[in-house]
C-alpha cells in the first residue's frame, strides 16, 4: 500500500475505525470489502495487522497522511 503526504483532509465521507469498537476487526474487513473510505488515528488504531494490510493491498487502497498532523490517516480505494 502506498502512502502519500497531503496538505489537507481529503474530501468525501470517511468511516471512522477504532480498536475501542466492538468487533473492530470484522468492521474493518467489512469496510475494506465494501471499498469504503476509512479514517483513523494512531491513538484509535496504533497498528494494523498483517491480514488487514494484505486486504488493503488487494483492494488497492492508498494511505493519506496529513502533513500538519502525522497521527491522522485516511485510507482511500483507488480505481482499477
C-alpha positions in Angstrom: 0.0 0.0 0.0 1.4 3.4 -1.0 1.5 6.3 1.5 1.0 9.9 0.3 1.5 13.0 2.4 -1.3 15.5 1.9 -1.8 19.2 3.0 -5.5 18.9 3.9 -8.1 16.4 4.8 -9.4 14.7 1.6 -12.9 15.5 0.5 -15.7 12.9 1.0 -17.3 10.8 3.7 -15.0 8.6 5.8 -15.9 5.8 8.1 -14.0 6.0 11.4 -12.4 2.9 12.8 -11.0 2.3 16.3 -9.8 -0.6 18.3 -12.2 0.6 21.0 -15.2 -0.5 18.8 -16.7 -3.9 19.5 -15.7 -6.4 16.7 -13.4 -3.7 15.2 -11.5 -6.3 13.1 -14.7 -7.5 11.4 -15.9 -3.9 10.9 -12.5 -3.0 9.3 -12.7 -6.0 7.0 -16.3 -5.2 6.1 -15.3 -1.5 5.2 -12.5 -2.8 3.0 -14.7 -5.3 1.2 -17.2 -2.5 0.6 -14.4 -0.3 -0.6 -15.4 2.5 1.8 -13.2 5.4 2.7 -11.7 4.9 6.1 -10.1 7.2 8.7 -8.3 6.6 11.9 -5.6 8.0 14.1 -2.6 6.3 15.7 -4.4 6.7 19.0 -7.5 4.8 17.7 -5.5 2.3 15.8 -1.9 2.0 16.9 -1.1 -0.8 14.5 -2.8 -2.6 11.7 -2.3 -6.4 11.5 -0.8 -8.1 8.5 -4.1 -9.7 7.5 -5.8 -6.3 7.2 -2.7 -4.7 5.5 -2.8 -7.5 2.9 -6.5 -7.0 2.3 -6.0 -3.2 1.9 -3.3 -4.0 -0.7 -5.5 -6.5 -2.6 -8.3 -3.8 -2.7 -5.8 -1.2 -4.0 -6.1 1.2 -1.1 -3.7 4.2 -0.7 -2.9 5.7 2.7 -3.0 9.5 3.0 -1.3 11.2 5.9 -1.8 14.8 6.9 1.3 16.9 6.6 0.3 19.0 9.6 -0.8 16.0 11.7 1.1 12.8 11.1 -1.3 11.0 13.6 -4.3 11.2 11.2 -4.6 8.6 8.4 -7.1 8.3 5.6 -7.5 5.1 3.5 -8.9 5.5 0.1 -9.5 2.8 -2.5 -8.1 3.6 -5.9 -9.8 2.7 -9.1 -8.6 -0.3 -11.0 
